[in-house]
Amino acid sequence: MNTRHLKIILIVIAFIASIPVLELGYFAWVLSRPVTVPPNLEVDAIVVFHGSTRRVQAGYEIAQSLDARFLIITPALESELAIFDKKYQLPPGIKHIGEPLARTTLENAVYSQRIIERHELRSILLVTSAYHMPRSLALMNLCLLGNAVDVKIYCAPVGVERNLMGYFKTTKGLKTLYNEMVRSWGSLGEWAAFKVRGKLPEKNPKDIPVAKFLKSVLLFDV
């Protein structure tokens, strides 16, 4: 093996080794954001990636204090929105929008993008669980490329913690962080397939046998 081939191999190895370091740095950057939202923040819409009632509750609580036109929840049926409105009190002057179709985090972002474009929104506040925010933010930004939409974030607290990084010092937190880093690659693959095909798959990506097998092998049970 000559020197040139050795250099190429070393560069490839260094590049591959740097990927998890860069990903971890990105996660740390997102999760270092403050939990609170400035009271004077103005956005066109609050977008909630529904996956737990804590996220939905956080979205409604923020809607009480922010000047926004819409509260978008994905996925959510109209019947669910009626329950949320009654339980968490939708403020007057803000309209709720639900979309019932999203099955994955990428699809949350894709359907949110379509709503954002339809209503010509220029700024949003993305709300989801803290551990879920790095992946959600990346996918939302990918889907909004070229749309000049300002995306701000609110990391809903995990449990009672106000210090997001404190959660990841626990065993469960570390497993959750690892799982999200692995799932991020699956979501990026899902996004790439969507861009190539130009449409979302009819079959739920979570039900694909290969995806199920990889999850059973690579992810922790938390």
C-alpha positions as CSV (number, residue, x, y, z in Angstrom):
1,M,0.0,0.0,0.0
2,N,1.5,3.3,-1.0
3,T,1.4,6.6,1.0
4,R,-1.4,8.1,-1.1
5,H,-3.8,5.1,-0.4
6,L,-2.9,5.2,3.3
7,K,-3.8,8.9,3.5
8,I,-7.1,8.2,1.8
9,I,-7.9,5.4,4.3
10,L,-6.9,7.6,7.2
11,I,-9.1,10.4,6.0
12,V,-12.1,8.1,5.6
13,I,-11.6,6.7,9.0
14,A,-11.2,10.1,10.6
15,F,-14.4,11.3,8.8
16,I,-16.4,8.3,10.0
17,A,-15.1,8.7,13.5
18,S,-16.0,12.4,13.6
19,I,-19.7,11.8,12.7
20,P,-20.9,10.6,16.2
21,V,-18.8,13.4,17.8
22,L,-20.5,16.0,15.6
23,E,-23.9,14.6,16.2
24,L,-23.3,14.6,20.0
25,G,-22.2,18.2,19.7
26,Y,-25.4,19.1,17.8
27,F,-27.5,17.4,20.5
28,A,-25.7,19.2,23.3
29,W,-26.2,22.5,21.5
30,V,-29.9,22.0,21.1
31,L,-30.4,20.7,24.7
32,S,-28.4,23.6,26.2
33,R,-31.2,25.9,25.2
34,P,-33.2,27.5,28.1
35,V,-36.6,25.9,28.9
36,T,-38.4,29.2,29.2
37,V,-39.8,31.3,26.3
38,P,-39.3,35.1,26.3
39,P,-42.7,36.6,27.1
40,N,-42.4,39.2,24.3
41,L,-41.7,36.5,21.6
42,E,-44.0,36.9,18.5
43,V,-44.5,34.0,16.1
44,D,-47.1,33.2,13.5
45,A,-47.8,29.7,14.9
46,I,-46.9,27.3,17.7
47,V,-46.3,23.8,16.2
48,V,-46.5,20.8,18.6
49,F,-45.2,17.4,17.6
50,H,-47.7,15.4,19.5
51,G,-46.4,12.3,21.2
52,S,-47.4,12.9,24.8
53,T,-49.9,15.0,26.7
54,R,-47.0,16.9,28.3
55,R,-46.1,18.3,24.8
56,V,-49.7,19.3,24.1
57,Q,-50.1,20.9,27.5
58,A,-46.9,22.9,27.0
59,G,-48.2,24.1,23.6
60,Y,-51.4,25.4,25.1
61,E,-49.6,27.0,28.1
62,I,-47.3,28.9,25.7
63,A,-50.3,29.9,23.6
64,Q,-51.6,31.7,26.7
65,S,-48.6,34.1,26.8
66,L,-47.5,34.5,23.2
67,D,-49.0,36.5,20.3
68,A,-49.6,33.8,17.7
69,R,-52.2,33.2,15.1
70,F,-52.3,29.4,15.1
71,L,-51.7,26.4,17.4
72,I,-50.8,23.4,15.1
73,I,-50.8,19.9,16.6
74,T,-49.5,16.9,14.6
75,P,-51.0,14.4,14.7
76,A,-54.4,15.2,16.1
77,L,-57.9,14.4,15.2
78,E,-60.6,17.1,15.4
79,S,-62.2,15.2,18.3
80,E,-58.8,15.3,20.1
81,L,-58.5,19.0,19.5
82,A,-61.9,19.6,21.1
83,I,-60.8,17.7,24.2
84,F,-57.5,19.6,24.3
85,D,-59.3,22.9,23.9
86,K,-61.6,22.1,26.8
87,K,-58.9,20.7,29.1
88,Y,-56.1,23.3,28.4
89,Q,-58.2,26.3,27.4
90,L,-57.4,27.6,23.9
91,P,-56.9,31.4,24.2
92,P,-59.3,33.7,22.2
93,G,-57.8,35.0,19.0
94,I,-55.8,31.9,18.2
95,K,-57.0,29.1,15.9
96,H,-56.1,25.4,16.3
97,I,-55.1,23.3,13.4
98,G,-54.8,19.6,13.6
99,E,-53.6,17.1,11.1
100,P,-54.4,13.4,11.6
101,L,-52.0,11.6,9.2
102,A,-48.5,11.8,10.6
103,R,-47.0,8.5,11.7
104,T,-43.4,9.4,12.2
105,T,-41.4,12.4,13.2
106,L,-40.5,13.1,9.6
107,E,-44.2,13.1,8.7
108,N,-44.9,15.5,11.6
109,A,-42.4,17.8,9.8
110,V,-43.7,17.2,6.3
111,Y,-47.4,17.8,7.2
112,S,-46.4,20.9,9.3
113,Q,-44.5,22.3,6.4
114,R,-47.6,21.9,4.2
115,I,-49.7,23.8,6.7
116,I,-47.1,26.5,7.1
117,E,-46.9,27.0,3.3
118,R,-50.7,27.0,3.0
119,H,-51.1,29.7,5.5
120,E,-48.0,31.6,4.4
121,L,-46.5,31.5,7.9
122,R,-43.1,33.1,8.4
123,S,-42.2,32.2,12.0
124,I,-43.0,29.2,14.2
125,L,-42.2,28.0,17.7
126,L,-41.6,24.2,17.6
127,V,-42.6,22.4,20.8
128,T,-41.8,18.8,21.7
129,S,-40.1,16.8,24.4
130,A,-36.5,17.9,25.3
131,Y,-35.0,14.6,24.2
132,H,-36.9,14.6,21.0
133,M,-36.0,18.2,20.0
134,P,-32.7,17.7,18.2
135,R,-34.2,15.3,15.7
136,S,-37.5,17.2,15.4
137,L,-35.6,20.5,14.8
138,A,-33.3,19.0,12.2
139,L,-36.2,17.5,10.2
140,M,-38.3,20.6,10.5
141,N,-35.5,22.7,9.1
142,L,-34.8,20.2,6.3
143,C,-38.5,20.3,5.3
144,L,-38.5,24.1,5.3
145,L,-35.4,24.6,3.3
146,G,-35.9,27.6,0.9
147,N,-39.0,28.8,2.7
148,A,-37.5,31.5,4.8
149,V,-39.3,30.4,7.9
150,D,-37.8,31.4,11.3
151,V,-37.9,28.3,13.5
152,K,-37.6,28.8,17.3
153,I,-37.9,26.0,19.8
154,Y,-39.3,25.2,23.2
155,C,-38.1,22.0,24.9
156,A,-40.9,20.7,27.1
157,P,-39.3,19.7,30.4
158,V,-38.7,16.0,31.0
159,G,-40.5,15.1,34.2
160,V,-39.9,17.8,36.8
161,E,-36.4,18.7,35.7
162,R,-35.9,22.3,34.6
163,N,-32.3,21.6,33.7
164,L,-32.5,19.6,30.6
165,M,-28.9,18.3,30.7
166,G,-29.5,17.0,34.2
167,Y,-32.0,14.4,32.8
168,F,-29.2,12.9,30.7
169,K,-27.0,12.2,33.7
170,T,-29.4,9.4,34.6
171,T,-29.1,5.9,33.2
172,K,-32.6,6.2,31.6
173,G,-31.6,9.6,30.2
174,L,-28.4,8.3,28.6
175,K,-30.3,5.4,27.0
176,T,-32.9,7.8,25.7
177,L,-30.2,10.1,24.3
178,Y,-28.5,7.2,22.6
179,N,-31.8,6.0,21.1
180,E,-32.5,9.4,19.7
181,M,-29.1,9.6,18.1
182,V,-29.7,6.3,16.4
183,R,-33.3,7.2,15.4
184,S,-32.0,10.4,13.9
185,W,-30.2,8.4,11.2
186,G,-33.3,6.4,10.5
187,S,-35.3,9.7,10.1
188,L,-32.6,11.1,7.8
189,G,-32.9,8.0,5.7
190,E,-36.7,8.4,5.7
191,W,-36.3,12.0,4.6
192,A,-33.9,11.1,1.8
193,A,-36.3,8.4,0.5
194,F,-39.1,11.0,0.6
195,K,-37.1,13.5,-1.4
196,V,-36.2,10.8,-4.0
197,R,-39.8,9.4,-4.4
198,G,-41.5,12.8,-4.0
199,K,-44.1,11.3,-1.7
200,L,-44.6,9.6,1.6
201,P,-44.9,5.8,1.7
202,E,-48.4,4.2,1.9
203,K,-47.1,1.7,4.5
204,N,-46.1,2.9,7.9
205,P,-42.3,3.1,8.0
206,K,-42.4,1.7,11.5
207,D,-43.9,-1.5,10.2
208,I,-41.1,-2.3,7.7
209,P,-39.5,-5.6,8.7
210,V,-35.9,-4.3,8.3
211,A,-36.7,-1.2,10.4
212,K,-38.2,-3.4,13.1
213,F,-35.2,-5.6,13.1
214,L,-32.7,-2.8,13.4
215,K,-34.6,-1.2,16.2
216,S,-34.7,-4.5,18.1
217,V,-30.9,-4.8,17.7
218,L,-29.7,-1.2,18.1
219,L,-32.1,0.5,20.6
220,F,-32.4,0.2,24.3
221,D,-35.7,-0.6,25.9
222,V,-36.6,2.5,27.9
